Amino acid sequence: MAPANSSYIIVGAGVFGVSTAYHLIRKYPEASVTLIDRDAFDADNRVAASWDWNKVMRADYDDPVYCELALEAQDVFTSDPLWKPFFHQTGLYWMCGRDYARDCISNFERLGRHNDISVWPVEAARKMFRGLFNESDYTNVEQVLVNKASGWVAAGDCLQAVTRRIVELGVKYVAEEVATLQFDRSGRCTGVKTAQGRNLRASHVVLCTGAFTPKLLEMSAATSGLNTLQAGSRILAGGITTGMTRLDDDSYPKFADMPVGIQGYTTLKADGSLMPAPFMGSLPPTKDRELKWWGQKIFKNTKEVLPGRFISMPPAEADYAQWKISERLKEDILNVSSVFYGNQVAKWKFEKHRICWDAFTTSSDFIISPHTASKGLYVATCGSFHGYKFFPVIGKYVVDMLESSLSAQLAKKWAWDRERPDPSVNPDWPSFEMKDLLDPVRESRL
């Protein structure tokens, strides 16, 4: 790679895109780096999954690769002046199965980082944090994992601050929607065409496009004739509901110092053994005293994007209809909140709801890889609803991929054409259809 002669278009200004631009411009200050997104980075309303009130920052993984990467990111959040103001190290309280807790502990011990993490029997854990989780539903919960070093990040604020910083460093930010990719006669990707009709060119085009990725590749395949561009079964766009309540003066003191609360991977099978299930969670109150949950129902939205071509994609509205929440999805949030806080929920009013969209793989692994159908085209996406915590460091690995220096282990794990497991073994795979979770339409006759 010759940085002086290279130019980059990064499509998508979420975690993957901004982090990639951040690490590129810091490593190569003279490089031409353009970051393009449908929304301005300081817009009041964005569709990026990373544009959110808050996100969990944890290294509690049973997968050793993501455990180590998350610890690397956590170290940045706790030390770097750019990132540190947005991290709240509140700790984490995870109601889980015995196997998951054991594997997490093993990873921390292997990395010499086990001082802040511990496992507790349920009855002892109930008394922790002033009994905050005493009324939780512990059905099928075997142990509670507690990590004092975990916490949460003011997600949207952090995303905006880092984006502003890279613009100061020389990254060009373009607020336009990309309609299709552009190719030369040999099939090499040479740039993008925006919905406004503008053509932008670069030697490297990196798709950090999240839930929009399958649609963009379908449209680009149709206009170019390169059908192998299509994502196929590699990537699925999925959505989840989040909700918030504002705590009153009486409730706030009890929750002010709470940890992140998570319950998951505890579903009982017919033979009595535990199997993974989507985990649900509760985040501590923000500066506005708003307590947040994410739901348990993860869904796809299958539509005909072109004649005979069906994919899951976010709703067609410009804002992905992210604020239009059905009563059934609001009920999902209510159910999750009662799992954590029991009868206390009855007096709470849920004032905000949002649908968050992301790109998934069947293994929940990222895709950080050259696209095998076209030289000059690269993919760095598929956060699978766990990508935000890697924000400070994931771009470093994207740059490694661009320079063909990514480790063999990561290159294989994040490859475009790797073999992938059946989605039935992934508890976080979008298993519902959005149309089945919408409010019924009343049909009336005159």
C-alpha positions as CSV (number, residue, x, y, z in Angstrom):
1,M,0.0,0.0,0.0
2,A,1.3,3.5,-0.9
3,P,-0.6,5.9,1.4
4,A,0.5,9.0,-0.5
5,N,-1.2,7.8,-3.6
6,S,-4.3,6.3,-1.9
7,S,-7.7,7.8,-1.4
8,Y,-10.5,6.5,0.7
9,I,-14.3,6.8,0.6
10,I,-15.9,5.4,3.8
11,V,-19.6,5.0,3.5
12,G,-21.4,5.2,6.8
13,A,-20.6,7.4,9.8
14,G,-21.4,5.0,12.6
15,V,-18.9,3.2,14.8
16,F,-17.2,1.3,12.1
17,G,-16.9,4.2,9.7
18,V,-15.9,6.9,12.1
19,S,-13.4,4.6,13.8
20,T,-11.9,3.7,10.4
21,A,-11.6,7.3,9.4
22,Y,-10.1,8.1,12.9
23,H,-7.3,5.5,12.6
24,L,-6.6,6.3,8.9
25,I,-6.2,10.0,9.3
26,R,-4.1,9.6,12.4
27,K,-1.8,7.1,10.7
28,Y,-1.7,8.9,7.4
29,P,-2.4,12.7,8.0
30,E,-1.9,13.5,4.3
31,A,-4.3,10.8,3.0
32,S,-7.5,11.8,1.2
33,V,-10.3,10.4,3.5
34,T,-13.9,11.1,2.7
35,L,-16.6,10.0,5.1
36,I,-20.1,10.0,3.7
37,D,-23.4,9.5,5.4
38,R,-27.0,10.3,4.7
39,D,-27.2,12.4,7.9
40,A,-25.0,15.2,9.1
41,F,-22.9,14.0,12.1
42,D,-24.5,16.7,14.3
43,A,-28.1,16.1,13.1
44,D,-30.9,15.9,15.7
45,N,-32.1,12.7,14.2
46,R,-29.9,9.9,12.7
47,V,-30.5,6.3,11.6
48,A,-27.1,4.9,12.7
49,A,-27.3,2.2,15.3
50,S,-24.5,4.0,17.2
51,W,-26.6,7.2,17.4
52,D,-28.2,6.3,20.7
53,W,-28.7,7.6,24.2
54,N,-26.3,5.1,25.6
55,K,-24.6,1.8,24.9
56,V,-23.1,-0.9,27.1
57,M,-19.3,-1.1,27.5
58,R,-18.3,-4.5,28.6
59,A,-15.6,-7.1,28.0
60,D,-17.7,-9.9,29.4
61,Y,-17.5,-12.3,26.5
62,D,-17.3,-16.1,26.3
63,D,-15.5,-15.6,23.0
64,P,-11.8,-14.9,23.8
65,V,-11.3,-12.7,20.7
66,Y,-14.0,-10.2,21.5
67,C,-13.1,-10.3,25.2
68,E,-9.5,-9.2,24.4
69,L,-10.7,-6.6,21.9
70,A,-13.2,-5.1,24.3
71,L,-10.6,-4.9,27.0
72,E,-8.4,-3.0,24.6
73,A,-11.3,-0.6,23.9
74,Q,-12.1,-0.3,27.6
75,D,-8.5,0.8,28.2
76,V,-8.9,3.6,25.7
77,F,-12.3,4.7,27.3
78,T,-10.6,4.9,30.7
79,S,-7.5,6.8,29.7
80,D,-7.7,8.8,26.5
81,P,-8.9,12.4,26.9
82,L,-11.0,12.2,23.7
83,W,-13.0,9.1,24.9
84,K,-12.9,9.2,28.6
85,P,-15.6,11.9,29.2
86,F,-18.3,9.6,27.7
87,F,-17.6,6.4,29.7
88,H,-19.4,5.7,33.0
89,Q,-17.8,2.9,34.8
90,T,-20.8,1.8,36.8
91,G,-20.1,-2.0,36.8
92,L,-22.3,-4.8,35.4
93,Y,-24.7,-7.3,37.0
94,W,-25.3,-10.2,34.6
95,M,-27.9,-12.9,35.5
96,C,-26.8,-15.9,33.3
97,G,-26.1,-19.6,33.1
98,R,-23.1,-21.3,34.7
99,D,-21.3,-22.1,31.5
100,Y,-21.3,-18.5,30.3
101,A,-20.0,-17.2,33.6
102,R,-17.3,-19.8,33.7
103,D,-16.1,-19.0,30.2
104,C,-16.0,-15.3,30.8
105,I,-14.0,-15.7,34.0
106,S,-11.5,-18.0,32.1
107,N,-10.9,-15.4,29.4
108,F,-10.2,-12.7,32.0
109,E,-7.9,-15.0,33.9
110,R,-6.0,-15.9,30.7
111,L,-5.5,-12.2,30.0
112,G,-4.5,-11.4,33.6
113,R,-7.5,-9.0,34.0
114,H,-9.6,-11.0,36.5
115,N,-9.4,-8.6,39.6
116,D,-12.7,-6.8,38.8
117,I,-14.8,-9.8,37.8
118,S,-16.5,-12.3,40.0
119,V,-19.3,-14.9,40.0
120,W,-22.0,-15.1,42.7
121,P,-24.8,-17.5,43.7
122,V,-28.2,-16.0,43.1
123,E,-29.2,-15.6,46.8
124,A,-26.0,-13.7,47.6
125,A,-26.3,-11.6,44.5
126,R,-29.8,-10.5,45.3
127,K,-28.4,-8.5,48.3
128,M,-25.8,-6.6,46.2
129,F,-26.3,-3.0,45.1
130,R,-28.6,-2.3,48.0
131,G,-30.9,-5.1,46.9
132,L,-31.7,-3.3,43.6
133,F,-32.2,-6.6,41.7
134,N,-33.9,-8.5,44.6
135,E,-37.3,-8.4,42.8
136,S,-35.8,-9.6,39.5
137,D,-37.1,-12.8,37.8
138,Y,-34.3,-15.4,38.3
139,T,-36.1,-18.2,36.5
140,N,-33.4,-20.6,35.1
141,V,-30.6,-18.2,36.3
142,E,-27.8,-20.3,37.7
143,Q,-25.2,-17.6,38.6
144,V,-24.7,-13.8,38.5
145,L,-21.6,-12.4,36.9
146,V,-20.4,-9.1,38.4
147,N,-17.8,-6.9,36.7
148,K,-16.9,-3.7,38.4
149,A,-14.9,-2.5,35.4
150,S,-17.8,-2.5,32.9
151,G,-20.3,0.3,32.4
152,W,-21.9,2.4,29.7
153,V,-21.0,5.1,27.1
154,A,-23.0,8.2,26.2
155,A,-23.2,6.8,22.7
156,G,-24.5,9.6,20.5
157,D,-22.4,12.3,22.3
158,C,-19.3,10.2,21.9
159,L,-19.9,9.5,18.2
160,Q,-20.4,13.2,17.5
161,A,-17.3,14.3,19.4
162,V,-15.0,11.8,17.7
163,T,-16.5,12.7,14.3
164,R,-15.9,16.4,15.0
165,R,-12.3,15.5,15.9
166,I,-11.6,13.6,12.6
167,V,-13.0,16.5,10.6
168,E,-10.6,18.8,12.4
169,L,-7.8,16.4,11.5
170,G,-8.6,16.6,7.8
171,V,-11.4,14.0,7.0
172,K,-13.9,15.4,4.6
173,Y,-17.5,14.7,5.7
174,V,-20.2,14.6,3.1
175,A,-23.9,14.5,4.2
176,E,-25.5,12.7,1.2
177,E,-27.1,9.3,0.8
178,V,-25.2,6.8,-1.4
179,A,-27.4,5.3,-4.1
180,T,-25.0,2.9,-5.8
181,L,-21.4,1.9,-6.1
182,Q,-19.4,2.8,-9.2
183,F,-17.2,0.4,-11.2
184,D,-14.8,0.6,-14.2
185,R,-14.9,-1.8,-17.1
186,S,-12.8,-4.3,-15.3
187,G,-15.2,-4.5,-12.4
188,R,-13.1,-2.6,-10.0
189,C,-14.9,-0.3,-7.6
190,T,-14.0,3.3,-8.3
191,G,-16.3,5.2,-6.1
192,V,-20.0,6.0,-5.3
193,K,-22.9,7.8,-6.8
194,T,-25.1,9.7,-4.3
195,A,-28.9,10.0,-4.4
196,Q,-28.3,13.7,-5.3
197,G,-26.4,12.6,-8.5
198,R,-22.9,13.3,-7.4
199,N,-20.1,11.0,-8.3
200,L,-17.2,10.6,-5.8
201,R,-14.1,8.6,-6.6
202,A,-11.4,6.9,-4.6
203,S,-8.9,4.0,-4.8
204,H,-10.5,2.4,-1.8
205,V,-14.2,2.2,-1.0
206,V,-15.1,0.9,2.5
207,L,-18.7,0.0,3.3
208,C,-19.5,0.6,6.9
209,T,-23.2,0.7,6.1
210,G,-24.8,-1.4,8.8
211,A,-28.4,-2.4,8.1
212,F,-28.3,-0.6,4.8
213,T,-25.6,-2.9,3.4
214,P,-27.7,-5.6,1.8
215,K,-29.9,-3.0,0.0
216,L,-26.9,-1.0,-1.2
217,L,-25.2,-4.2,-2.6
218,E,-28.4,-5.3,-4.3
219,M,-28.9,-1.9,-6.0
220,S,-25.2,-1.9,-7.0
221,A,-25.4,-5.4,-8.4
222,A,-28.4,-4.4,-10.5
223,T,-26.9,-1.3,-12.0
224,S,-23.5,-2.9,-12.6
225,G,-24.4,-6.4,-13.7
226,L,-22.0,-7.8,-11.0
227,N,-24.4,-10.2,-9.3
228,T,-21.7,-11.5,-7.0
229,L,-21.8,-8.2,-5.2
230,Q,-25.0,-9.3,-3.4
231,A,-24.7,-10.1,0.3
232,G,-27.0,-13.1,0.0
233,S,-27.2,-15.0,3.3
234,R,-24.1,-13.4,4.7
235,I,-25.8,-10.3,6.1
236,L,-29.3,-9.7,7.5
237,A,-30.7,-6.4,8.6
238,G,-32.3,-6.7,12.1
239,G,-34.1,-4.4,14.5
240,I,-34.7,-4.2,18.2
241,T,-36.8,-1.9,20.4
242,T,-35.4,0.4,23.1
243,G,-37.4,2.3,25.7
244,M,-36.8,4.8,28.5
245,T,-38.6,6.1,31.6
246,R,-37.7,9.3,33.5
247,L,-37.2,8.6,37.2
248,D,-39.0,10.9,39.7
249,D,-37.4,12.4,42.8
250,D,-38.4,9.5,44.9
251,S,-37.1,6.8,42.6
252,Y,-33.9,8.3,41.3
253,P,-31.7,7.9,44.5
254,K,-32.3,4.1,44.4
255,F,-31.1,3.9,40.8
256,A,-28.5,6.7,40.6
257,D,-25.5,4.4,41.3
258,M,-26.8,1.2,39.7
259,P,-24.7,-1.0,37.4
260,V,-25.7,-2.1,33.9
261,G,-28.2,-5.0,34.4
262,I,-28.3,-7.9,31.9
263,Q,-30.1,-11.2,31.8
264,G,-29.6,-13.8,29.1
265,Y,-28.5,-17.2,28.0
266,T,-30.7,-18.9,30.5
267,T,-33.6,-20.5,28.5
268,L,-34.5,-24.1,29.6
269,K,-34.7,-26.8,27.0
270,A,-37.1,-29.7,27.2
271,D,-34.4,-32.0,28.4
272,G,-33.7,-29.7,31.4
273,S,-30.4,-28.2,30.0
274,L,-29.9,-24.6,29.4
275,M,-29.7,-23.1,25.9
276,P,-28.8,-19.6,24.8
277,A,-31.6,-17.0,24.5
278,P,-31.5,-13.4,23.5
279,F,-30.3,-11.3,26.4
280,M,-32.1,-8.3,27.6
281,G,-30.8,-5.4,29.6
282,S,-31.2,-2.2,31.5
283,L,-28.9,0.7,31.5
284,P,-28.3,3.2,34.4
285,P,-30.0,6.6,34.3
286,T,-28.6,9.3,32.1
287,K,-27.9,12.9,33.3
288,D,-31.6,13.5,32.5
289,R,-32.5,10.7,34.9
290,E,-33.8,8.4,32.1
291,L,-33.5,4.7,32.6
292,K,-33.2,2.6,29.5
293,W,-34.0,-1.0,28.4
294,W,-33.6,-3.0,25.3
295,G,-36.2,-5.6,24.3
296,Q,-35.9,-9.3,23.7
297,K,-37.6,-9.5,20.3
298,I,-35.1,-9.1,17.5
299,F,-36.8,-8.9,14.1
300,K,-36.2,-8.7,10.4
301,N,-38.2,-6.8,7.8
302,T,-38.3,-8.8,4.6
303,K,-39.2,-6.8,1.5
304,E,-38.9,-7.1,-2.3
305,V,-36.1,-4.7,-3.0
306,L,-36.1,-5.5,-6.8
307,P,-38.4,-7.8,-8.8
308,G,-37.8,-11.2,-7.4
309,R,-35.2,-10.1,-4.9
310,F,-36.2,-10.3,-1.3
311,I,-34.0,-9.0,1.6
312,S,-34.5,-7.7,5.1
313,M,-34.0,-4.0,5.3
314,P,-35.1,-1.1,7.5
315,P,-38.4,0.6,6.6
316,A,-38.3,2.9,3.6
317,E,-38.9,6.1,5.5
318,A,-35.9,8.5,5.6
319,D,-35.6,8.0,9.4
320,Y,-36.3,4.2,9.1
321,A,-39.6,4.9,11.0
322,Q,-37.5,4.5,14.1
323,W,-39.9,6.5,16.3
324,K,-43.0,4.7,15.1
325,I,-43.4,1.9,17.7
326,S,-46.2,-0.6,17.8
327,E,-48.0,-1.4,21.0
328,R,-46.7,-5.0,20.7
329,L,-43.1,-3.7,20.7
330,K,-43.8,-1.4,23.6
331,E,-45.1,-4.4,25.5
332,D,-41.8,-6.1,24.9
333,I,-40.0,-3.3,26.7
334,L,-42.6,-3.4,29.6
335,N,-42.0,-7.1,30.0
336,V,-38.3,-6.7,30.1
337,S,-38.5,-3.9,32.7
338,S,-40.6,-6.1,34.9
339,V,-38.1,-8.9,34.7
340,F,-35.5,-6.6,36.3
341,Y,-37.5,-4.5,38.7
342,G,-40.8,-6.4,39.4
343,N,-43.7,-4.4,40.7
344,Q,-41.8,-1.1,40.7
345,V,-42.5,-0.9,37.0
346,A,-46.2,-0.3,37.5
347,K,-45.8,3.3,38.5
348,W,-43.4,4.2,35.6
349,K,-44.4,5.9,32.5
350,F,-42.4,5.0,29.4
351,E,-41.9,8.2,27.5
352,K,-39.4,7.3,24.7
353,H,-39.2,4.3,22.4
354,R,-36.9,3.8,19.4
355,I,-36.2,1.0,17.0
356,C,-32.5,0.4,16.4
357,W,-31.3,-1.3,13.2
358,D,-28.1,-3.2,12.6
359,A,-26.5,-5.7,10.3
360,F,-26.2,-9.3,11.5
361,T,-24.2,-12.4,10.6
362,T,-25.3,-15.9,11.7
363,S,-22.3,-16.1,14.0
364,S,-22.6,-12.5,15.3
365,D,-19.1,-12.0,14.0
366,F,-18.2,-8.8,12.2
367,I,-17.3,-8.7,8.5
368,I,-14.0,-6.8,8.0
369,S,-12.8,-8.0,4.6
370,P,-12.1,-7.2,1.0
371,H,-15.2,-7.9,-1.0
372,T,-14.3,-10.8,-3.3
373,A,-16.4,-9.6,-6.2
374,S,-14.6,-6.3,-6.8
375,K,-11.1,-5.0,-6.3
376,G,-11.0,-1.7,-4.4
377,L,-14.2,-2.6,-2.5
378,Y,-14.1,-3.4,1.2
379,V,-16.7,-4.3,3.9
380,A,-16.5,-3.3,7.6
381,T,-19.8,-3.8,9.2
382,C,-22.2,-6.3,10.9
383,G,-22.0,-5.0,14.5
384,S,-24.8,-7.5,15.4
385,F,-25.9,-5.3,18.2
386,H,-22.6,-5.6,20.1
387,G,-20.2,-3.5,18.0
388,Y,-20.4,-0.1,19.8
389,K,-18.0,-1.0,22.6
390,F,-15.2,-1.5,20.1
391,F,-15.5,2.1,18.8
392,P,-12.1,3.3,19.9
393,V,-10.2,0.4,18.4
394,I,-12.1,-1.3,15.6
395,G,-10.9,1.1,13.0
396,K,-7.3,0.1,13.6
397,Y,-8.2,-3.4,12.5
398,V,-10.1,-2.2,9.5
399,V,-6.9,-0.3,8.5
400,D,-4.9,-3.5,9.0
401,M,-7.4,-5.3,6.7
402,L,-6.9,-2.5,4.1
403,E,-3.2,-3.0,4.3
404,S,-3.4,-6.8,4.2
405,S,-1.8,-7.0,7.6
406,L,-4.7,-8.3,9.7
407,S,-3.8,-11.3,11.7
408,A,-4.6,-14.7,10.2
409,Q,-7.0,-15.4,13.0
410,L,-9.0,-12.2,12.6
411,A,-8.9,-12.3,8.8
412,K,-10.5,-15.8,8.9
413,K,-13.0,-14.9,11.6
414,W,-14.2,-11.7,9.7
415,A,-13.9,-12.9,6.1
416,W,-16.5,-12.1,3.5
417,D,-16.6,-15.7,2.3
418,R,-16.1,-17.7,5.5
419,E,-18.2,-20.7,6.4
420,R,-20.9,-19.6,8.7
421,P,-23.0,-21.6,11.2
422,D,-26.8,-22.2,10.9
423,P,-28.6,-19.2,12.5
424,S,-30.7,-21.5,14.7
425,V,-27.7,-21.7,17.1
426,N,-27.5,-18.0,17.4
427,P,-29.8,-16.6,20.2
428,D,-29.5,-13.1,18.9
429,W,-30.4,-13.8,15.3
430,P,-33.5,-11.9,14.2
431,S,-36.2,-14.6,14.4
432,F,-39.4,-12.5,14.1
433,E,-40.8,-10.7,11.1
434,M,-41.5,-7.0,11.8
435,K,-44.9,-7.2,10.1
436,D,-46.0,-9.8,12.7
437,L,-45.1,-7.3,15.5
438,L,-47.1,-4.3,14.2
439,D,-50.4,-3.3,15.5
440,P,-53.3,-4.9,13.7
441,V,-55.0,-2.8,11.1
442,R,-58.6,-2.3,11.8
443,E,-60.8,-3.0,8.8
444,S,-64.2,-1.3,8.7
445,R,-67.0,-1.4,6.2
446,L,-69.5,1.3,5.5
